[in-house]
Amino acid sequence: MTAQPIENLSGLDLRAEIERLRKERKAVILAHYYQKPELQDLADFVGDSLELSRKAAETDAEVIAFCGVKFMADTAKILSPDKIVVLPDMEAGCSLEDSCPPEKFKAFREAHPDHIALTYINCSTEVKALSDVIVTSSSAETILQQIPDSQPIIFGPDRHLGGYLNRKFGRDMLLWPGVCIVHEAFSETELLKLKAQHPGAPIAAHPECPPHIVDHADYVGSTSGILQYAKTMEGDTLIVATEPHIIHQMETALPSKTFIGAPGADGNCNCNICPYMALNTMEKLYLALRDLEPRIEIEEPLRLAAKKSLDKMLEMASGTIGKGDLGAR
């Protein structure tokens, strides 16, 4: 892939132009919690990746502009095949997706034929098509508890999320060795220093964090779960161990509370900003809506194969499948 060239747009009122194009294109704009505040503020919906794709599918929009990363836009296309889906920068990838090439995952599955593949949504469409059930950080616990203890499981691509689930539920899932570069960057030493400075403040952590961070957390959950915890917690200060742009939503919803991003090894949060999410900008969003490019395209057989594992997740997350209904291929 080649990087998308950016024109000189200095004379444009980008927000006004985006609003105009949103109406002209009958578009819905989605922004993940990890996007820059200016993108969150103009989006129709802000949230976690699957939640956004499902909301977009329910609209009558003809175009989905997904301010996130590629696997998220791919998921939107899987669920809304008749809509045009654009991603402001096609180079906005994911370290977890990169860690799990489809051909290697396929070989791994074939080496463990008695295992089912419980796969985190942060993966490519091809890996989704090779999986039995997709999970999100908010649905993983509910789904895992429906799978018999006797059923061997491959969990990928995030070994920290898989390890957290193994420890919490006494499972022995075989873990793919991928990690999120953002959540891997938090420093236990710096976190403990920060906790000493704010002794009454709880810590909320995403389960993509390594054990030495999760073990200090008062709450462990998805990005939307962390936001909900911030709304219901006692006290007025929260230390947040996930990508720091979620704090924009917290401060908007809860202006009377204080939110502090967990530090990286250098004592601040700069290394914990997702470099892939940061590739999306107002300028690129404008161009994507204007040109309807870069556009997500997925061949129909691949889309349908990937959709099966997403559909299984939705069934199990809603509790409509029994323990005996899922076994190895």
C-alpha positions as CSV (number, residue, x, y, z in Angstrom):
1,M,0.0,0.0,0.0
2,T,1.1,3.5,-0.7
3,A,0.5,6.4,1.7
4,Q,-2.4,8.7,0.7
5,P,-1.1,12.1,-0.6
6,I,-2.4,15.1,1.2
7,E,-3.3,18.2,-0.8
8,N,-2.8,21.7,0.4
9,L,-6.2,22.3,2.2
10,S,-5.1,25.3,4.3
11,G,-7.8,27.6,2.8
12,L,-10.7,25.3,3.6
13,D,-13.0,25.3,6.6
14,L,-12.6,21.6,7.1
15,R,-15.3,21.1,9.6
16,A,-17.8,22.9,7.4
17,E,-16.7,20.9,4.3
18,I,-17.0,17.7,6.2
19,E,-20.5,18.6,7.3
20,R,-21.4,19.5,3.7
21,L,-20.1,16.2,2.4
22,R,-21.7,14.2,5.2
23,K,-25.1,15.4,4.0
24,E,-24.3,15.1,0.3
25,R,-22.9,11.6,0.6
26,K,-25.6,10.5,3.0
27,A,-22.6,9.4,5.2
28,V,-22.3,8.4,8.8
29,I,-19.0,9.2,10.5
30,L,-17.6,6.8,13.1
31,A,-14.8,7.6,15.5
32,H,-13.1,5.1,17.9
33,Y,-12.4,6.3,21.4
34,Y,-8.7,6.4,20.5
35,Q,-9.1,9.0,17.8
36,K,-8.1,12.7,18.2
37,P,-10.6,14.8,20.0
38,E,-11.5,16.8,16.9
39,L,-12.5,13.6,15.1
40,Q,-14.5,12.4,18.1
41,D,-16.3,15.7,18.4
42,L,-17.7,15.6,14.8
43,A,-18.5,11.9,14.6
44,D,-22.1,10.7,14.6
45,F,-21.1,7.8,16.9
46,V,-18.0,7.4,19.2
47,G,-17.3,4.0,20.7
48,D,-15.6,0.6,20.5
49,S,-15.0,-0.9,17.1
50,L,-17.8,-3.5,16.9
51,E,-20.3,-1.3,18.6
52,L,-19.6,1.4,15.9
53,S,-20.0,-1.1,13.1
54,R,-23.3,-2.4,14.4
55,K,-24.6,1.2,14.8
56,A,-23.6,2.1,11.3
57,A,-25.3,-1.0,9.9
58,E,-28.6,0.1,11.5
59,T,-28.6,3.4,9.8
60,D,-29.8,4.3,6.3
61,A,-26.5,5.9,5.5
62,E,-25.0,5.1,2.1
63,V,-21.4,5.8,3.2
64,I,-19.5,4.8,6.3
65,A,-16.5,6.9,7.1
66,F,-14.6,5.0,9.8
67,C,-12.1,7.0,11.8
68,G,-10.3,4.1,13.3
69,V,-7.9,1.4,12.0
70,K,-8.3,-1.0,9.0
71,F,-9.6,-4.1,10.8
72,M,-12.4,-1.9,12.2
73,A,-13.4,-0.6,8.8
74,D,-13.2,-4.1,7.5
75,T,-15.6,-5.2,10.2
76,A,-18.0,-2.4,9.1
77,K,-17.9,-3.7,5.5
78,I,-18.5,-7.2,6.7
79,L,-21.7,-6.1,8.4
80,S,-22.7,-3.5,5.8
81,P,-21.7,-5.0,2.4
82,D,-24.1,-2.7,0.5
83,K,-22.6,0.5,2.0
84,I,-19.5,2.2,0.8
85,V,-16.9,2.1,3.6
86,V,-13.9,4.5,3.6
87,L,-11.0,4.7,5.9
88,P,-9.2,8.1,6.0
89,D,-5.8,6.5,5.9
90,M,-5.4,2.9,4.7
91,E,-2.0,2.7,6.5
92,A,-3.9,2.9,9.8
93,G,-3.2,-0.7,10.9
94,C,-2.9,-2.6,14.1
95,S,0.1,-4.3,15.8
96,L,-2.2,-7.2,16.8
97,E,-3.4,-7.7,13.2
98,D,0.2,-7.5,12.0
99,S,1.3,-10.1,14.5
100,C,-1.0,-12.8,13.1
101,P,-0.5,-13.4,9.4
102,P,-3.4,-15.5,8.0
103,E,-1.1,-18.1,6.5
104,K,0.7,-18.7,9.8
105,F,-2.6,-18.7,11.7
106,K,-3.9,-21.3,9.3
107,A,-0.9,-23.5,9.9
108,F,-1.2,-23.1,13.6
109,R,-4.8,-24.2,13.5
110,E,-4.0,-27.2,11.3
111,A,-1.3,-28.2,13.9
112,H,-4.0,-28.3,16.6
113,P,-7.1,-29.8,14.9
114,D,-8.9,-30.5,18.2
115,H,-8.8,-26.9,19.2
116,I,-11.5,-24.3,18.3
117,A,-10.3,-20.8,17.5
118,L,-11.6,-18.1,19.8
119,T,-10.2,-15.0,18.2
120,Y,-10.0,-11.3,19.3
121,I,-11.6,-8.9,16.9
122,N,-8.3,-7.1,16.4
123,C,-7.3,-9.3,13.5
124,S,-7.6,-9.4,9.7
125,T,-10.7,-10.4,7.8
126,E,-8.8,-13.5,6.6
127,V,-8.1,-14.5,10.2
128,K,-11.7,-14.0,11.1
129,A,-12.6,-16.3,8.3
130,L,-10.3,-19.0,9.8
131,S,-11.9,-18.6,13.3
132,D,-14.8,-20.2,15.0
133,V,-15.9,-17.4,17.2
134,I,-14.8,-13.7,17.4
135,V,-14.7,-12.0,20.7
136,T,-14.3,-8.4,21.9
137,S,-12.8,-7.3,25.2
138,S,-16.4,-6.8,26.5
139,S,-17.8,-10.1,25.3
140,A,-14.9,-12.4,25.8
141,E,-15.7,-13.4,29.3
142,T,-19.4,-14.2,28.6
143,I,-18.4,-16.3,25.6
144,L,-15.6,-18.2,27.2
145,Q,-17.9,-19.2,30.0
146,Q,-20.2,-20.9,27.5
147,I,-17.4,-23.2,26.2
148,P,-16.9,-26.4,28.1
149,D,-13.7,-26.7,30.1
150,S,-12.9,-29.9,28.2
151,Q,-12.8,-28.1,24.8
152,P,-9.3,-27.1,23.8
153,I,-9.1,-23.5,22.6
154,I,-6.7,-21.4,20.6
155,F,-6.9,-17.8,21.6
156,G,-5.3,-15.1,19.5
157,P,-3.9,-12.7,18.6
158,D,-3.5,-10.9,22.0
159,R,-1.6,-13.0,24.5
160,H,-2.2,-10.6,27.3
161,L,-6.0,-10.7,26.9
162,G,-5.9,-14.4,26.6
163,G,-3.6,-14.7,29.6
164,Y,-6.0,-12.6,31.6
165,L,-8.9,-14.8,30.7
166,N,-6.9,-17.9,31.5
167,R,-6.0,-16.6,35.0
168,K,-9.5,-15.4,35.8
169,F,-11.4,-18.5,34.7
170,G,-8.7,-21.2,35.3
171,R,-8.5,-22.0,31.6
172,D,-5.5,-23.3,29.6
173,M,-6.1,-21.7,26.2
174,L,-3.2,-22.0,23.8
175,L,-2.2,-18.4,23.2
176,W,-1.0,-16.7,20.0
177,P,2.0,-14.5,21.0
178,G,0.7,-11.1,19.7
179,V,0.6,-7.9,21.8
180,C,-0.8,-4.4,21.4
181,I,2.2,-2.0,21.2
182,V,0.1,0.7,23.1
183,H,-0.8,-1.4,26.1
184,E,2.6,-3.0,26.2
185,A,4.2,0.4,26.7
186,F,2.9,1.1,30.2
187,S,5.5,1.0,33.0
188,E,4.8,-0.7,36.3
189,T,7.4,1.4,38.1
190,E,6.0,4.7,36.8
191,L,2.4,3.5,37.5
192,L,3.3,2.8,41.2
193,K,4.9,6.2,41.5
194,L,1.7,7.8,40.1
195,K,-0.4,5.7,42.5
196,A,1.7,7.0,45.4
197,Q,1.0,10.6,44.3
198,H,-2.7,9.8,44.2
199,P,-3.2,7.2,46.9
200,G,-7.0,7.3,46.8
201,A,-7.3,7.0,43.0
202,P,-8.4,3.7,41.6
203,I,-6.7,2.3,38.4
204,A,-8.8,1.1,35.4
205,A,-6.9,-1.0,32.9
206,H,-7.7,-2.6,29.6
207,P,-7.1,-6.4,29.5
208,E,-4.7,-5.9,26.6
209,C,-2.2,-4.6,29.2
210,P,0.4,-7.1,30.5
211,P,-0.1,-8.8,33.9
212,H,2.2,-6.4,35.8
213,I,-0.3,-3.6,35.0
214,V,-3.5,-5.5,35.2
215,D,-2.6,-6.9,38.6
216,H,-2.6,-3.3,40.0
217,A,-6.0,-2.4,38.5
218,D,-9.2,-1.9,40.5
219,Y,-11.2,-2.4,37.3
220,V,-10.3,-4.4,34.2
221,G,-12.4,-4.0,31.1
222,S,-13.0,-2.8,27.6
223,T,-12.7,0.8,26.6
224,S,-16.4,1.3,26.9
225,G,-16.4,-0.5,30.2
226,I,-13.6,1.8,31.5
227,L,-15.7,4.8,30.5
228,Q,-18.7,3.3,32.4
229,Y,-16.6,2.6,35.4
230,A,-15.5,6.3,35.4
231,K,-19.1,7.3,35.6
232,T,-20.0,5.0,38.5
233,M,-16.9,4.9,40.6
234,E,-16.6,6.6,44.0
235,G,-14.1,9.4,44.2
236,D,-13.1,12.1,41.8
237,T,-9.8,10.9,40.4
238,L,-9.1,7.9,38.1
239,I,-5.8,6.5,36.7
240,V,-6.5,5.2,33.2
241,A,-4.3,2.5,31.7
242,T,-5.4,2.4,28.0
243,E,-4.9,4.7,25.0
244,P,-5.2,8.2,26.5
245,H,-7.6,9.7,23.9
246,I,-10.5,7.9,25.8
247,I,-9.9,10.6,28.4
248,H,-11.5,13.1,26.1
249,Q,-14.8,11.3,26.4
250,M,-14.4,11.0,30.2
251,E,-13.7,14.7,30.6
252,T,-16.6,15.6,28.4
253,A,-19.1,13.4,30.3
254,L,-17.6,14.0,33.8
255,P,-16.1,17.5,33.9
256,S,-16.0,17.5,37.7
257,K,-13.6,14.5,37.9
258,T,-9.9,14.2,37.2
259,F,-8.5,11.6,34.8
260,I,-4.8,10.7,34.6
261,G,-3.3,8.6,31.9
262,A,-1.1,5.8,33.1
263,P,2.6,6.6,32.3
264,G,5.0,4.9,30.0
265,A,8.6,4.1,30.7
266,D,9.6,7.8,30.3
267,G,7.1,8.9,32.9
268,N,4.4,10.3,30.6
269,C,1.8,9.0,28.2
270,N,3.3,10.0,24.8
271,C,4.5,6.5,24.0
272,N,1.0,5.2,24.7
273,I,-0.7,7.2,21.9
274,C,-1.6,4.7,19.2
275,P,0.5,5.6,16.2
276,Y,-1.9,3.9,13.8
277,M,-5.0,5.8,15.1
278,A,-3.0,9.0,14.9
279,L,-2.7,8.7,11.1
280,N,-6.3,9.7,10.7
281,T,-6.8,13.5,10.5
282,M,-9.5,16.0,9.6
283,E,-7.8,16.6,6.2
284,K,-7.8,12.9,5.4
285,L,-11.4,12.5,6.5
286,Y,-12.4,15.4,4.2
287,L,-10.6,13.8,1.3
288,A,-12.1,10.4,2.0
289,L,-15.6,11.8,2.0
290,R,-14.9,13.9,-1.1
291,D,-13.3,11.1,-3.2
292,L,-14.9,8.1,-1.5
293,E,-11.4,6.7,-1.3
294,P,-9.5,4.8,0.2
295,R,-12.4,2.4,0.0
296,I,-12.7,-1.0,1.8
297,E,-13.4,-3.9,-0.6
298,I,-13.8,-7.5,0.5
299,E,-14.6,-10.4,-1.9
300,E,-17.9,-11.9,-1.1
301,P,-16.8,-15.5,-0.2
302,L,-14.2,-14.1,2.2
303,R,-16.8,-11.7,3.7
304,L,-19.3,-14.4,4.3
305,A,-16.7,-16.7,5.9
306,A,-15.6,-13.9,8.2
307,K,-19.2,-13.0,9.0
308,K,-19.9,-16.5,10.3
309,S,-17.4,-16.1,13.2
310,L,-18.9,-12.6,14.0
311,D,-22.4,-14.0,13.9
312,K,-21.4,-16.7,16.3
313,M,-20.0,-14.1,18.7
314,L,-23.3,-12.2,18.6
315,E,-25.3,-15.3,19.3
316,M,-23.1,-16.3,22.2
317,A,-22.9,-12.8,23.6
318,S,-26.7,-12.7,23.7
319,G,-26.8,-16.1,25.4
320,T,-28.7,-17.8,22.5
321,I,-26.3,-20.7,22.1
322,G,-25.8,-23.6,24.5
323,K,-22.6,-25.2,25.7
324,G,-23.0,-28.2,23.5
325,D,-23.4,-26.2,20.3
326,L,-19.7,-25.4,19.8
327,G,-17.0,-27.9,19.1
328,A,-13.8,-28.3,17.1
329,R,-14.1,-28.4,13.4
